[in-house]
Amino acid sequence: MRLPARNSSYPNRVAFGIYVARRLRIAGHTDLEAIVRTNTLGVFSMGRAWEEASLPVHEAFADRDAADEVLDSYAQEIRAKLGGRGIDAIRQAPFTLIFPDKTVYYTSAPLDEEVKRYQELRERLIEHLTVGDVVRGEYASRLDAGIAAYGAVEMALEFALGEEMKARSRLEAAQDGWTAMMEQTYGTLVARFGSRATDRFYPRLRTRLSGD
């Protein structure tokens, strides 16, 4: 008997286990068939749960990227509006005080600096533009909302990643248990029939069962 490789995906173990369970059932070994089938379906269930847990992760990544784009668009719009106030506007205050390191300081911020840098942009607007300034009035509130939205989706992403990790751990535990069970079952069959007769209960590992 040769089990699917350790790095093989869970459907390979399920296919292998269902084959063995069926062969055992046909041969009338219902005691062993029940054990193999139960453990194999356990791996199947944990694998499906892991796959389902990965869906919110993909959605959360999309939400985070969209929230990032909104903030980036605000920085670009602020730059365009302040820079368009005069021929030398981009070389003078308040533009140089709000964008001392160019727009990419905000738009290319590392993920762990995103919120901090956009909070900094908002603070610079408040500090260097007058109360009645149209750009300050429009974008200070927009940045507040955008930063809050980004923070919310970041929290959702962290939660989704945590749930996926827990589901993956449960799958790995189920797979380890399945491997131990299959080895024990093989030993039981060998004790009953010998190794040559026992091999007929196990599939020859084709490509689809040998790994990912």
N, C-alpha and C positions, 0 to 999 in steps of 0.2 A: 504494500500500500504506500502511495505517495500522496500526501495531502497538498492542497494548494499552497503556494509559497506564502511565507509570512507577510510579505508586502502586497499580497493579492487583495483585490477589492472584495467587499463582503458578498456581492452577488455570486462570485466564484465559489465561495464556501457554501452558499445556499444551494447552488446547482449541484455541487458535489454531495451535500448532505441529503438532498431530496432523492437523488439517484440511489444512494445507499439505503435510505429508509424504504424506498420502493422495492428494492431487491430483497431486503430482509422480510418485508411484508409478503412478497410473492413466495418466498421460501418458508413462510410460516413462523418466522422468528419475531412474533409480535411484541415480545417483551423488549427486545433490543430496538425494534422499529420505532416503538413509542418514544424511547429515550432519544434516538437520533433525530426523529422528526420534531420533537418538542424543542430540543436545543437548536436545531437548524432554523425553525420558525422564530425562535428567540433572537437569533442573529439577524434574521430578515426584518423583524419588528424594530430592533435597535438601529439597523441600517436605514430603514425608512424614516425613523424619527430624526436621525442625524441629517438626512437629506432635507427633510422639512424644516429643520432648525437652520439650515443654511440659506433658505429663501429670504428671511428677514434681514440677513447679513447683506445680501446683494442689494436689497431695497434700501437699506440704511446707507450703504456706500453711495448709491445714486442720490439719495437725499442730501448727504453731506456735500457731494460735489456740486449739486445744484445750489445749495446755500452758499458755498464758496464763490460760485460764479456771480451770485447776486451781490455779494460784498465787493468782489473785484470790479463789477460794473459800476458800483457807487464810486469807488476810488477813481476810476477812469473818467466818469462823468464830472466829478469834482475837479479833477485836473483840467479837463477841457474847458469848463466854465470859468475857472480862475485864470487859466492861461490865456483865455480869449478876451480878457479885460483890457488888454493893451499890447502894443508891440513888444515891450520889454517886461511884460507881466511875469513871465516865467523866471526872470532873473532878479526879481524884487520881492520884498515882503508884500503881502502875506504868503505868496506862493512858495517862496523858498523856505519859509518857516513850517509850512504844512507838508511840503514834499522835499525835505532836506536830502533825502537819499533816492529821489526819483520814485515813480509810481510802483516800480517792481518791489520796493521795500514792503509794500502792502500786498500787491497781487501775487507775488512769488513767496509769500511767507511760508515757512515750514509748518506742517500741520499743528505741531505743539505750540506755535507762536501765533497762529491765526487770530484767535480772539484777542490776545494781548495787543497785537499790532493794529487791529481795527478799532479797539478801544483808544489806542493812542491817536489814531487819525481823528476820531471824534473829539478827543480832548484838545487836539490842535485846532480844530475848527472853532471850538468854543473860545479858546484862548486868543486866537489871532484874527478872528473875524468879529465884527461888531454885532450887537444884539439884533439890529435891523437888517443884517446882511441876508440876502435871499438864499445864498448857498448854505449858510449856517442854519437858517430856519428850516430849509427843506431836508438837508442831509444829516443833521444831527439826530433827528427822529428816525430817519430811515436806517441809519447805522445802528441805533438802539435796537430797532426791530430785527435787523439783519443779524446782529451779534447774538441776540437772544435765540433766533431761529437756528443759527449755526450751533450754539451751545446745546440746544435741545436735540438736534439730530446726532450730535457727537455722543450724547448720553445714550440715545437709542442704539447707536452703533456699538458702543461698549457693552450694553446689555445683550444685544443680539450675538455678539462675538462670544460672550460668556456662556450663553445658552447653547451655542453651537459647540463650544469646547466641552461642556458637560455631556452633551449628547454623544460627542465623539468618544469621550472617556467611557461612557456606558457601552458603546459599540465595541470598543477595544476589549473591555472586560468580558463581554459576551463572546467575542471571537476567541479569546484565550480559553474560556471555559469550553467552547465548542471543540477546540483542538484537543484539550485534555480528554474530553468525552470520546472523541473519535479514536484516539489512541487506546483508551481503555476498552472501547467496543471491539477494536481490532484484536486486542489481547484476548478478550473473551472468546471471540470467534476462532482464533488460532488454537486456543485450549480445547475448543469443541471439535474442530474439523481439521486442524493443521493449516499451515500457511498457504499451501498451494490451493486448497479448496476454498479458503477464505478470500483469496484475491478476486474470485468471481463476483463478490458483492460490491466491488469498488470500480469506479470508472477509470479507464486509461485517461490520464490527464492530457486533453487536447489543448490547443493554444488558448481557447477561451477559458480554460480552467487553470492555466499555468501561471497567470499573472495579469497585470493591467496592460 
